[in-house]
Amino acid sequence: MPLYFIAITLPEEISMRIKSLKLEIAEKYEAKHALKLPAHITLQIPFKIPETEEEKLIEALQGFAETQNNFQVELKDFGRFSQKVIFINIEDHKELINLHKDLQAILHKNFSFKKHETFSKIHPHISIASRDLHYKEFPKAWADFKTRKFTDSFSVKNFSLLKHNGKVWENCIDIYFN
């Protein structure tokens, strides 16, 4: 069964700024995992459904998107999760948390996800270093980023369904709000 995930992908200009940060971390701290994905805000972690249900999934997502309005996202500086993840902070999570909650309701109404494919609470962020940032390197990387400044903003007008091709994530379809 194919693997999918749903995310808000960022405008190209911001994505390139973030990619340069990911490349810096890969060079300095040998943490390359974050480079496997485009800069994004996760709305639904990876999940599997039969390929025969892909069209049903797209239709459900399009119907959901028709009920959503555009909103602004403000990016500000850096944060971390324990000794594993360094990310770009997102100011005022309210709109993203509501979007996630409403999306989860639609997905669970229409599809049967396994327990490990669901999460009810989110802390919206944009990862720049994750799984493969070695715990011995983390303090140095965090010291490098914790006082750095990063600001940007963009309008969220859509989200993307991504599909794993066995090697990398590919954009399956962008789904626009009303």
C-alpha positions as CSV (number, residue, x, y, z in Angstrom):
1,M,0.0,0.0,0.0
2,P,1.3,3.5,-0.8
3,L,2.3,5.9,1.9
4,Y,0.8,9.4,2.0
5,F,1.0,12.4,4.2
6,I,-0.7,15.8,4.2
7,A,1.1,19.1,4.8
8,I,1.2,22.8,4.1
9,T,4.2,23.4,1.8
10,L,5.8,26.8,1.9
11,P,6.3,29.3,-0.9
12,E,9.4,28.8,-2.9
13,E,11.3,31.8,-1.6
14,I,10.8,30.7,2.0
15,S,11.5,27.1,1.2
16,M,14.9,28.0,-0.3
17,R,15.8,30.0,2.9
18,I,14.9,26.9,5.0
19,K,16.7,24.5,2.7
20,S,19.9,26.5,3.2
21,L,19.5,26.1,6.9
22,K,19.0,22.3,6.5
23,L,22.1,22.2,4.3
24,E,24.1,24.0,6.9
25,I,23.0,21.5,9.6
26,A,23.8,18.6,7.2
27,E,27.3,20.0,6.7
28,K,28.1,21.0,10.2
29,Y,26.4,18.3,12.2
30,E,25.9,15.5,9.7
31,A,22.1,15.5,10.1
32,K,20.6,15.1,6.6
33,H,17.1,13.6,7.3
34,A,15.3,17.0,7.2
35,L,16.5,17.4,3.6
36,K,14.4,14.5,2.5
37,L,11.2,16.6,2.7
38,P,10.3,20.0,1.4
39,A,9.8,22.7,4.0
40,H,6.4,22.0,5.4
41,I,3.9,22.1,8.3
42,T,2.5,18.6,9.0
43,L,-1.3,18.3,9.1
44,Q,-1.4,14.5,8.9
45,I,1.5,12.2,9.6
46,P,2.3,9.4,7.1
47,F,-0.4,6.9,6.6
48,K,-1.2,4.0,4.3
49,I,-4.4,3.5,2.3
50,P,-5.0,1.2,-0.7
51,E,-4.2,3.0,-3.9
52,T,-7.8,2.2,-5.0
53,E,-8.9,4.7,-2.3
54,E,-6.7,7.5,-3.5
55,E,-9.4,9.2,-5.6
56,K,-11.8,9.0,-2.6
57,L,-9.1,10.6,-0.4
58,I,-8.6,13.4,-2.9
59,E,-12.4,14.0,-3.2
60,A,-12.7,14.1,0.6
61,L,-9.8,16.5,0.9
62,Q,-11.2,18.8,-1.9
63,G,-14.6,18.8,-0.2
64,F,-12.9,19.7,3.1
65,A,-10.8,22.5,1.5
66,E,-13.9,24.1,0.1
67,T,-14.9,24.9,3.7
68,Q,-11.6,26.6,4.6
69,N,-10.5,30.2,4.4
70,N,-7.0,31.5,3.7
71,F,-5.0,32.6,6.7
72,Q,-1.6,34.1,7.5
73,V,1.3,32.2,9.1
74,E,4.1,34.1,10.9
75,L,7.5,32.4,11.3
76,K,9.7,33.6,14.1
77,D,13.1,32.3,15.3
78,F,13.9,28.7,16.4
79,G,12.7,26.2,18.9
80,R,13.4,22.6,19.9
81,F,11.8,19.4,21.0
82,S,14.0,17.8,23.7
83,Q,17.4,16.8,22.3
84,K,16.1,15.6,19.0
85,V,14.5,18.3,16.8
86,I,15.4,21.9,15.9
87,F,12.6,23.8,14.2
88,I,11.4,27.2,13.0
89,N,8.7,28.6,15.4
90,I,5.3,29.4,14.1
91,E,3.6,32.3,16.0
92,D,-0.1,32.0,16.9
93,H,-1.0,28.4,16.2
94,K,-4.8,28.8,16.5
95,E,-5.6,28.6,12.8
96,L,-3.3,25.7,12.2
97,I,-4.6,23.8,15.2
98,N,-8.2,24.3,14.1
99,L,-7.3,23.2,10.5
100,H,-5.6,20.1,11.8
101,K,-8.5,19.2,14.1
102,D,-11.1,19.7,11.4
103,L,-9.0,17.7,8.9
104,Q,-8.6,14.8,11.4
105,A,-12.4,14.6,11.8
106,I,-12.9,14.3,8.0
107,L,-10.1,11.7,7.6
108,H,-11.4,9.6,10.5
109,K,-14.9,9.7,9.2
110,N,-13.9,8.5,5.8
111,F,-10.9,6.2,6.4
112,S,-9.6,3.7,8.9
113,F,-6.1,4.7,10.1
114,K,-4.0,2.6,12.4
115,K,-3.2,4.0,15.8
116,H,0.4,5.0,14.9
117,E,-1.0,6.9,11.9
118,T,-3.0,9.4,14.0
119,F,-2.2,12.2,16.4
120,S,-4.7,14.4,18.1
121,K,-2.5,17.3,19.3
122,I,-0.1,19.2,17.2
123,H,2.6,21.8,17.9
124,P,2.9,23.4,14.4
125,H,6.5,23.9,13.4
126,I,8.9,23.6,10.5
127,S,11.7,21.1,11.2
128,I,15.2,21.9,10.1
129,A,17.0,19.0,12.0
130,S,15.3,15.9,13.3
131,R,15.8,12.1,13.6
132,D,19.4,11.8,12.6
133,L,20.8,14.8,14.6
134,H,23.1,12.8,17.0
135,Y,22.5,13.5,20.7
136,K,26.2,14.5,21.0
137,E,25.9,17.0,18.3
138,F,22.5,18.4,19.5
139,P,24.0,20.8,22.1
140,K,26.3,22.4,19.6
141,A,23.6,22.7,16.9
142,W,21.1,24.2,19.4
143,A,23.7,26.7,20.7
144,D,24.2,27.7,17.1
145,F,20.5,28.3,16.4
146,K,18.8,29.2,19.7
147,T,19.7,32.9,19.5
148,R,19.5,33.3,15.8
149,K,16.8,35.4,14.2
150,F,14.4,34.2,11.5
151,T,11.3,36.0,10.5
152,D,9.0,35.5,7.5
153,S,5.3,35.1,6.8
154,F,3.0,33.7,4.1
155,S,-0.6,33.2,3.3
156,V,-1.9,29.6,3.6
157,K,-4.2,29.1,0.6
158,N,-3.9,25.3,0.2
159,F,-2.3,22.1,1.5
160,S,-0.7,19.2,-0.3
161,L,-1.2,15.5,-0.5
162,L,2.2,13.9,-0.8
163,K,2.9,10.3,-1.8
164,H,6.1,8.3,-1.2
165,N,7.4,6.7,-4.4
166,G,9.7,4.3,-2.5
167,K,12.6,6.7,-2.4
168,V,11.3,10.2,-1.9
169,W,8.1,12.1,-1.2
170,E,6.4,13.5,-4.3
171,N,3.6,16.1,-4.5
172,C,0.5,14.1,-5.5
173,I,-1.9,17.1,-5.6
174,D,-2.2,20.6,-4.2
175,I,-5.7,21.2,-2.7
176,Y,-6.8,24.8,-2.6
177,F,-9.2,26.5,-0.1
178,N,-12.5,28.0,-1.3
